[in-house]
Every structure is written in structure tokens, then in C-alpha cells.
Amino acid sequence: MSNVTLSKEGTEMDLRAEIDSLREEIKILKGQLRSMEYTTNLEREAYKRELSGAYDEVNMLRRDRNLLKKQLDEVMKPPMLIGEVIEVIDRNELIIKNGTGQTFITTTGNDVSSTDLDIGSRVGLDRNNLVVMRVLTKGKDPIIMGSELIEKPTVSYDDIGGLDEAIMELKETVELPLLNPGVFKKIGIRPPSGVLLVGPPGTGKTLLAKAVANSAHCTFIRIVGSELVQKFIGEGGRLVRELFQMAREKKPCIIFVDELDAIGARRLGMDTTGDREVQRTLMQLLAEMDGFHPLQEIGVMAATNRKDIIDEALLRPGRFDRIIDVPLPDRKGREKILGIHTKGMKLAGTITLRNLAERTDGLSGADLRNLCTEAGMFAIRRKHSSIRKDDMEDAMAKILQRKDPDIEKQPHHMFS
């Protein structure tokens, strides 16, 4: 009986020990399982991040491929010619004039809508068959776009000497109609439409235009007459037309044409192609200045030193109503010009501007400025601290000899 009891107790103890062992083993397995799950989650997150990075890299490579493909297509695309629509025949046929002045009958491409095409539209043409590939936006020639003065010159009326009467006429003719047009309406007259500055070289015609550009609170467009002379037929007239079109868009506005004689010379019976093209440009200028479209709030200025060759159609009232003479300065004018140019210079006490002005008869404003510069150069060469009498005398002799090479150098007696 006791043996049976002991056997039962031993069996229960073995079972408990085995249960405890199994529990420990289960506990260990659960810990291992949790550790494996944690490791698996970490690896899964790492794989997700790696996969996301791989997707980002693939997308970036696709974008680079598309960009390179687009650039390659642009490089492989043949260049197009620029033309102008002369006439629309029907929905798909047009008459086109290319840049060389030749005229063609052509068709439109599949991507071009006939509703976007009008007479005068700028289009891109295929180089091979001249088919219209695209309609270009209306633009102006770079010469005209670059003629608008963005930064005002620093020259003012105070920097101009000896031209008080010309300055007064400029203010009345150019600035007053733009700044106070009601004065003319009150009197019952039409403001002058154009001003022509005439005079020898170096007398200050362009300087007056700079002062107007600085003083007038409006758009200032300046262009040189030679820029309007083009090679192909009709190009010069087109530039003049675009010039006045831009002026109408930006009014109130002042147009200044320097060296007007380049396109405004008298029309003669010459049959050369170049002369005929210059005459076409001149006729377009005549039509713009006094044609069907009035120049409201637009002032026209021009300058030339060859009034004798200017065409009579330009000089008549209605185009250039006022012709302002810009002569060589008189003694008072020379003294004022010398005072302007020597304002910041160190002059010796023996030099007087009045005496200097009396001995510079026949010199222009540009010559007087050059005289001051040459005197300063002589002073620098001789290492003087100021401009002395001999510096000014040598500069005077140099300027006079340049004006007239037959004049021999005179001894230093100018200030004696």
C-alpha cells in the first residue's frame, strides 16, 4: 500500500516537472517567436524603405529620360523659316512672303488652325516644302524693341550752354504738348507735330535730345536713321511702321531719329535697288508723320547736319513744323560752355574763361570740351597739380591745328 502511494507521488512529481519544463520551453519559444517577429518587422520596414527609394529612383530616371528625349526631339527638329501671310485663299491655302521677299502659295499643317491666320500674321514655315507649321505671336523687330530708352540720360538743360533759344523752342514744341495739351485746345490750335534740329557737327543736337529725354516724363524712343536702312525690299518700311506702332502703344511718347539724312535725303532719279529701298523707307516715314493716323500724344524729333540734302516733303509744315537751328556758339555761349566743362577742374589763377572764350571763335561745343580734356592731359603729362597757362596754350594750339592743319603752332602768348 505504501509502495503504491509512493509510486503515485513520484508520478505526480514527474508530471509537474515535465509540465514546468514544457512551460519553460513554451516561454522560451514565445520569446524566440517575439524576437523573430520584431526582426521580421524591422526587415519589412527596411524593405519598404528600400522599395520606396527604388521607386523614387525609377521615377527620377523616367523624368530624366523624358527630358533628354524632349531635348533630342528639339535638336533633331529642323529649323523653320519665318514668313508673313499676304492673302488667305481658302481654309488651307495661303499666299506667304518669306524673309527674302519671295512670295509662295502654300498650305497649312495639321496642327495649325485656319482661324488663327489673318493677313499680316507671322508664321513658321517648313524649310523643305514651306508648309505653315505654327502661327507666331505678333512681335516687333529687335531693332525697334531695343530703341526704347529705359534709363534716362544724366544730361539736363543746365549742362547745355549757349543754346537758350533752342531749349525754349524745344520745351514749347516737344514737352508742352505732352505735359499740358489743354493750353493748345484753349487757344484753338493744333500742337506742332515735329521738330528738326539742324546745325554743324558738335554743336549739341544730340545733347539737346538727351536733355529732353531726361526732362520729359514720358517714353523716349531713339533710333539712328541708318538702322532703318535694310537690305530686303519692304524691311525698312516695316521698321518705320513698327516704330510708330510702338509709340502709339506707349504714348505719351517722343521719337528721336538721329542722323535723319541717312533715310531722308532728297529723292533723285536713281535706279539702283538700294536707293529705291531707301526711298520706300522715306515714303513710309512721310505717311506715318502726316497720314491717316494722327500723331496724338506723340512728339517727333530729328537731327541732321545736312539740311541741304533733306527731302522737301520732310521739311514742309505738318511733318516738321519747327526747324531749330543749332549754330556754333558765340562768345557768351563759349564762355558758358567752358564754365560747364571746367566746373570740376583745377585751373590756375592766370586762366580766365572770358579771355579763353574770346580766343576760341569758330569752335563748337564738342571742340571746347576737347580743349578742356587736352589741357588736362597736358597737365597730367607734366605732373602739374592744376591746369596752368602753358597746358591750356598747348591744348589750344593742338585743337586749332586739328581744325586747320595749315595753321602753324604759335608761341605761347594766349594769356600774356
C-alpha positions as CSV (number, residue, x, y, z in Angstrom):
1,M,0.0,0.0,0.0
2,S,2.8,2.4,0.9
3,N,4.6,1.4,-2.3
4,V,1.6,2.3,-4.4
5,T,1.3,5.7,-2.7
6,L,5.0,6.4,-3.2
7,S,4.7,5.4,-6.8
8,K,1.7,7.8,-7.3
9,E,3.6,10.7,-5.6
10,G,6.6,10.1,-7.8
11,T,4.5,10.0,-10.9
12,E,2.8,13.3,-10.0
13,M,6.2,14.9,-9.3
14,D,7.5,13.8,-12.7
15,L,4.4,15.2,-14.4
16,R,4.8,18.5,-12.6
17,A,8.4,18.6,-13.5
18,E,7.6,17.8,-17.1
19,I,4.8,20.4,-17.1
20,D,7.2,23.0,-15.7
21,S,9.8,22.0,-18.3
22,L,7.2,22.4,-21.1
23,R,6.1,25.7,-19.7
24,E,9.7,27.0,-19.7
25,E,10.2,25.6,-23.2
26,I,7.0,27.3,-24.3
27,K,8.1,30.5,-22.7
28,I,11.5,30.3,-24.4
29,L,9.7,29.6,-27.7
30,K,7.4,32.6,-27.3
31,G,10.4,34.8,-26.6
32,Q,12.1,33.5,-29.7
33,L,8.9,34.0,-31.6
34,R,8.6,37.6,-30.4
35,S,12.2,38.2,-31.3
36,M,11.7,36.7,-34.7
37,E,8.6,38.9,-35.2
38,Y,10.5,42.0,-34.2
39,T,13.3,41.2,-36.5
40,T,10.9,40.4,-39.3
41,N,9.1,43.8,-38.8
42,L,12.4,45.6,-38.9
43,E,13.4,43.8,-42.1
44,R,9.9,44.5,-43.6
45,E,10.3,48.3,-42.8
46,A,13.8,48.3,-44.3
47,Y,12.5,46.5,-47.4
48,K,9.7,49.1,-47.7
49,R,12.1,52.0,-47.4
50,E,14.4,50.3,-50.0
51,L,11.5,49.7,-52.3
52,S,10.2,53.3,-51.9
53,G,13.7,54.6,-52.7
54,A,13.9,52.3,-55.7
55,Y,10.5,53.7,-56.9
56,D,11.8,57.2,-56.5
57,E,14.9,56.5,-58.4
58,V,12.9,54.9,-61.2
59,N,10.6,57.9,-61.4
60,M,13.6,60.3,-61.5
61,L,15.2,58.2,-64.2
62,R,12.0,58.3,-66.2
63,R,11.8,62.1,-65.8
64,D,15.5,62.4,-67.0
65,R,14.7,60.1,-69.9
66,N,11.6,62.1,-70.9
67,L,13.6,65.4,-70.6
68,L,16.5,64.0,-72.7
69,K,14.1,62.7,-75.2
70,K,12.4,66.1,-75.5
71,Q,15.7,67.8,-75.9
72,L,16.7,65.3,-78.5
73,D,13.5,65.9,-80.4
74,E,14.1,69.6,-80.2
75,V,17.7,69.2,-81.5
76,M,16.5,66.8,-84.3
77,K,13.7,69.2,-85.3
78,P,14.7,71.1,-88.4
79,P,14.7,74.9,-88.1
80,M,11.7,76.8,-89.6
81,L,11.7,79.9,-91.8
82,I,9.7,83.0,-90.7
83,G,7.1,84.3,-93.2
84,E,4.2,86.7,-93.4
85,V,0.7,85.9,-94.6
86,I,-0.1,88.1,-97.6
87,E,-3.5,86.6,-98.6
88,V,-5.8,83.8,-97.3
89,I,-7.0,82.0,-100.4
90,D,-9.2,79.4,-98.6
91,R,-9.3,77.3,-95.5
92,N,-6.0,75.6,-96.2
93,E,-4.2,77.6,-98.8
94,L,-2.3,80.8,-98.2
95,I,0.0,83.3,-100.0
96,I,3.2,83.7,-97.9
97,K,6.1,86.1,-98.2
98,N,9.3,84.9,-96.6
99,G,12.2,86.9,-95.2
100,T,13.9,87.3,-98.6
101,G,10.8,89.0,-100.1
102,Q,9.8,85.9,-102.2
103,T,6.1,85.0,-102.4
104,F,4.7,81.5,-102.4
105,I,1.4,79.7,-102.3
106,T,1.5,77.1,-99.6
107,T,-0.8,75.1,-97.3
108,T,-1.2,74.7,-93.5
109,G,-0.1,71.8,-91.4
110,N,-2.4,69.6,-89.4
111,D,-1.7,71.4,-86.1
112,V,-2.5,74.9,-87.5
113,S,-6.0,76.3,-87.2
114,S,-7.2,78.4,-90.1
115,T,-9.0,80.7,-87.7
116,D,-5.7,81.9,-86.2
117,L,-4.4,83.1,-89.6
118,D,-5.0,86.6,-90.7
119,I,-3.4,88.9,-93.3
120,G,-0.1,90.1,-91.7
121,S,0.2,87.1,-89.3
122,R,3.8,85.9,-88.7
123,V,4.1,82.1,-89.3
124,G,6.8,79.4,-89.1
125,L,7.4,77.6,-92.4
126,D,9.0,74.2,-93.0
127,R,12.3,74.6,-94.7
128,N,11.7,71.9,-97.3
129,N,8.1,72.4,-98.5
130,L,7.2,75.8,-96.9
131,V,4.2,74.4,-95.2
132,V,2.9,76.6,-92.4
133,M,3.8,74.7,-89.2
134,R,2.9,77.2,-86.5
135,V,1.4,80.7,-86.0
136,L,3.8,83.1,-84.3
137,T,2.8,85.8,-81.9
138,K,2.9,89.3,-83.1
139,G,6.2,90.8,-82.3
140,K,8.4,93.7,-83.2
141,D,11.8,93.8,-84.7
142,P,14.7,93.7,-82.1
143,I,15.9,97.0,-83.5
144,I,12.6,98.6,-82.6
145,M,12.3,96.8,-79.2
146,G,15.8,97.9,-78.3
147,S,15.2,101.6,-79.3
148,E,13.1,102.4,-76.2
149,L,15.2,104.3,-73.7
150,I,14.9,102.5,-70.3
151,E,17.5,104.5,-68.3
152,K,17.2,108.3,-68.5
153,P,20.4,110.2,-69.5
154,T,22.1,112.3,-66.9
155,V,22.3,115.3,-69.2
156,S,20.0,118.2,-68.2
157,Y,19.3,121.6,-69.7
158,D,21.7,123.1,-67.1
159,D,24.5,121.1,-68.8
160,I,24.0,122.8,-72.1
161,G,25.4,126.3,-72.7
162,G,24.8,128.8,-75.4
163,L,21.5,127.3,-76.7
164,D,18.9,129.0,-74.5
165,E,16.7,129.9,-77.5
166,A,16.8,126.3,-78.9
167,I,16.0,124.9,-75.4
168,M,13.0,127.3,-75.1
169,E,11.7,126.2,-78.5
170,L,12.2,122.6,-77.7
171,K,10.2,122.9,-74.4
172,E,7.4,124.7,-76.3
173,T,7.2,122.3,-79.2
174,V,8.0,118.9,-77.6
175,E,7.4,118.9,-73.9
176,L,4.4,121.3,-73.6
177,P,2.0,119.4,-75.9
178,L,2.7,116.2,-73.9
179,L,2.6,117.7,-70.4
180,N,-0.1,120.3,-70.9
181,P,-2.1,119.8,-74.1
182,G,-5.0,121.8,-72.7
183,V,-3.1,125.0,-73.4
184,F,-3.3,124.4,-77.2
185,K,-7.0,123.4,-77.0
186,K,-7.7,126.6,-75.1
187,I,-6.1,128.8,-77.8
188,G,-7.7,126.6,-80.6
189,I,-4.5,125.4,-82.4
190,R,-3.0,122.1,-83.1
191,P,0.3,121.4,-81.4
192,P,3.4,121.2,-83.6
193,S,4.0,117.7,-84.8
194,G,7.7,117.6,-85.3
195,V,11.0,119.3,-84.6
196,L,14.1,119.1,-86.7
197,L,17.4,120.1,-85.2
198,V,19.9,121.3,-87.8
199,G,23.4,122.6,-87.4
200,P,27.1,121.8,-87.8
201,P,28.6,118.7,-86.1
202,G,29.4,119.1,-82.4
203,T,27.0,121.9,-81.7
204,G,24.8,119.9,-79.3
205,K,21.9,118.5,-81.3
206,T,22.1,115.0,-79.7
207,L,22.8,116.6,-76.4
208,L,19.6,118.5,-76.6
209,A,17.7,115.3,-77.3
210,K,19.3,113.7,-74.2
211,A,18.2,116.7,-72.1
212,V,14.6,116.2,-73.5
213,A,14.7,112.5,-72.6
214,N,15.8,113.4,-69.1
215,S,13.3,116.2,-68.6
216,A,10.1,114.7,-70.3
217,H,8.1,112.4,-68.1
218,C,7.2,110.0,-70.9
219,T,8.5,107.2,-73.1
220,F,11.5,108.2,-75.1
221,I,12.4,106.2,-78.3
222,R,15.6,106.9,-80.1
223,I,16.9,105.4,-83.3
224,V,19.6,106.2,-85.8
225,G,18.5,106.8,-89.4
226,S,21.0,104.2,-90.7
227,E,19.3,101.5,-88.7
228,L,16.2,101.9,-90.8
229,V,18.1,101.1,-94.0
230,Q,17.6,97.4,-94.6
231,K,18.8,95.0,-97.4
232,F,15.5,93.4,-98.5
233,I,12.5,95.2,-100.1
234,G,10.0,96.4,-97.6
235,E,12.0,95.8,-94.5
236,G,12.9,99.4,-93.9
237,G,9.2,100.5,-94.2
238,R,8.2,97.7,-91.8
239,L,10.6,99.0,-89.2
240,V,9.2,102.5,-89.5
241,R,5.7,101.2,-89.2
242,E,6.6,99.2,-86.1
243,L,8.4,102.2,-84.6
244,F,5.3,104.4,-84.8
245,Q,3.1,101.4,-83.7
246,M,5.2,101.0,-80.5
247,A,5.0,104.8,-80.0
248,R,1.2,104.6,-80.1
249,E,1.2,101.8,-77.6
250,K,3.4,103.6,-75.2
251,K,2.1,107.2,-75.6
252,P,2.7,109.8,-74.4
253,C,5.9,109.3,-76.3
254,I,8.8,111.1,-78.0
255,I,10.5,109.6,-81.1
256,F,14.0,110.9,-81.8
257,V,15.6,110.0,-85.2
258,D,19.3,110.9,-85.2
259,E,21.2,111.4,-88.5
260,L,17.9,111.8,-90.4
261,D,19.8,112.4,-93.7
262,A,20.5,108.6,-93.8
263,I,16.9,108.0,-94.9
264,G,15.6,111.5,-95.5
265,A,17.9,112.6,-98.4
266,R,16.3,114.2,-101.4
267,R,14.8,111.7,-103.9
268,L,16.7,111.7,-107.2
269,G,16.2,109.8,-110.4
270,M,18.4,106.9,-109.5
271,D,17.5,103.3,-110.5
272,T,19.8,101.4,-108.1
273,T,18.0,98.9,-105.8
274,G,19.5,100.4,-102.7
275,D,18.3,103.9,-103.4
276,R,14.8,102.7,-104.2
277,E,14.6,100.9,-100.9
278,V,15.8,104.0,-99.0
279,Q,13.1,106.0,-100.8
280,R,10.4,103.4,-99.8
281,T,11.5,103.8,-96.2
282,L,11.3,107.6,-96.5
283,M,7.8,107.4,-98.0
284,Q,6.7,105.2,-95.1
285,L,8.1,107.8,-92.7
286,L,6.2,110.6,-94.5
287,A,3.0,108.6,-94.3
288,E,3.5,107.9,-90.6
289,M,4.2,111.5,-89.7
290,D,1.3,113.0,-91.6
291,G,-1.0,110.4,-92.9
292,F,-4.4,109.0,-92.0
293,H,-3.4,108.2,-88.4
294,P,-2.8,111.4,-86.4
295,L,0.1,111.6,-84.0
296,Q,-1.8,112.2,-80.8
297,E,0.4,112.5,-77.7
298,I,3.5,111.6,-79.9
299,G,6.3,114.0,-80.5
300,V,8.8,113.5,-83.3
301,M,12.3,114.9,-83.1
302,A,15.1,114.5,-85.6
303,A,18.7,115.8,-86.0
304,T,20.9,116.3,-89.0
305,N,23.9,118.3,-90.1
306,R,23.0,118.2,-93.8
307,K,19.8,120.2,-94.1
308,D,20.8,121.0,-97.7
309,I,20.1,117.4,-98.8
310,I,16.9,116.7,-96.8
311,D,13.9,116.0,-99.0
312,E,11.4,118.9,-99.2
313,A,8.5,116.6,-98.2
314,L,10.0,116.3,-94.8
315,L,10.6,120.0,-94.3
316,R,7.1,121.1,-95.1
317,P,4.7,122.1,-92.2
318,G,2.7,119.2,-91.0
319,R,5.7,117.0,-90.7
320,F,8.5,119.1,-89.2
321,D,6.6,122.2,-88.1
322,R,9.7,123.7,-86.5
323,I,13.2,123.7,-87.8
324,I,15.5,124.7,-84.9
325,D,18.9,126.0,-85.9
326,V,21.7,124.9,-83.5
327,P,24.6,127.2,-84.6
328,L,28.2,127.5,-83.4
329,P,28.2,129.2,-80.0
330,D,29.0,132.9,-79.8
331,R,31.4,134.4,-77.2
332,K,28.9,134.3,-74.4
333,G,27.9,130.8,-75.3
334,R,31.5,129.6,-75.4
335,E,32.2,131.1,-72.0
336,K,29.2,129.3,-70.6
337,I,30.2,126.0,-72.2
338,L,33.7,126.4,-70.9
339,G,32.3,127.1,-67.4
340,I,30.3,123.9,-67.6
341,H,33.3,121.7,-68.7
342,T,35.7,123.3,-66.2
343,K,33.4,123.2,-63.3
344,G,35.2,120.3,-61.7
345,M,38.7,121.1,-63.0
346,K,41.5,122.8,-61.1
347,L,42.6,125.9,-63.0
348,A,45.5,128.2,-62.2
349,G,44.6,131.7,-61.4
350,T,46.1,133.1,-64.6
351,I,43.4,131.4,-66.7
352,T,40.2,133.3,-67.2
353,L,37.2,131.8,-69.1
354,R,36.4,135.2,-70.6
355,N,39.8,135.5,-72.2
356,L,39.7,131.9,-73.3
357,A,36.2,132.4,-74.9
358,E,37.4,135.4,-76.9
359,R,40.2,133.3,-78.5
360,T,38.1,130.2,-79.4
361,D,36.0,131.8,-82.2
362,G,34.7,129.1,-84.6
363,L,35.0,126.2,-82.2
364,S,31.9,124.1,-81.4
365,G,30.8,122.8,-78.1
366,A,32.5,119.5,-78.7
367,D,35.7,121.3,-79.6
368,L,35.6,123.2,-76.4
369,R,35.1,120.1,-74.3
370,N,38.0,118.5,-76.2
371,L,40.1,121.6,-75.4
372,C,39.5,121.2,-71.7
373,T,40.3,117.4,-71.9
374,E,43.6,118.1,-73.8
375,A,44.6,120.7,-71.3
376,G,44.0,118.2,-68.5
377,M,46.1,115.6,-70.4
378,F,49.0,118.1,-70.7
379,A,48.8,118.8,-67.0
380,I,48.9,115.1,-66.2
381,R,51.8,114.5,-68.5
382,R,53.8,117.3,-66.8
383,K,52.7,116.2,-63.4
384,H,51.1,119.5,-62.5
385,S,48.7,119.8,-59.6
386,S,46.4,122.1,-61.6
387,I,46.0,123.2,-65.2
388,R,48.4,126.0,-65.9
389,K,48.7,128.6,-68.6
390,D,51.1,126.6,-70.8
391,D,48.8,123.5,-70.6
392,M,45.9,125.5,-71.9
393,E,48.0,127.1,-74.6
394,D,49.4,123.8,-75.9
395,A,45.9,122.4,-75.9
396,M,44.6,125.4,-77.9
397,A,47.4,125.0,-80.4
398,K,46.6,121.3,-80.8
399,I,42.9,121.9,-81.3
400,L,43.4,124.7,-83.8
401,Q,45.9,122.7,-85.8
402,R,43.5,119.7,-85.9
403,K,40.8,122.0,-87.2
404,D,43.1,123.5,-89.8
405,P,46.3,121.6,-90.5
406,D,47.8,124.6,-92.4
407,I,47.9,126.7,-89.1
408,E,51.4,126.6,-87.7
409,K,51.9,126.4,-84.0
410,Q,52.0,129.8,-82.4
411,P,54.2,130.8,-79.5
412,H,52.7,130.9,-76.0
413,H,51.0,134.3,-76.0
414,M,47.3,133.5,-75.4
415,F,47.3,134.7,-71.8
416,S,50.1,137.1,-72.0
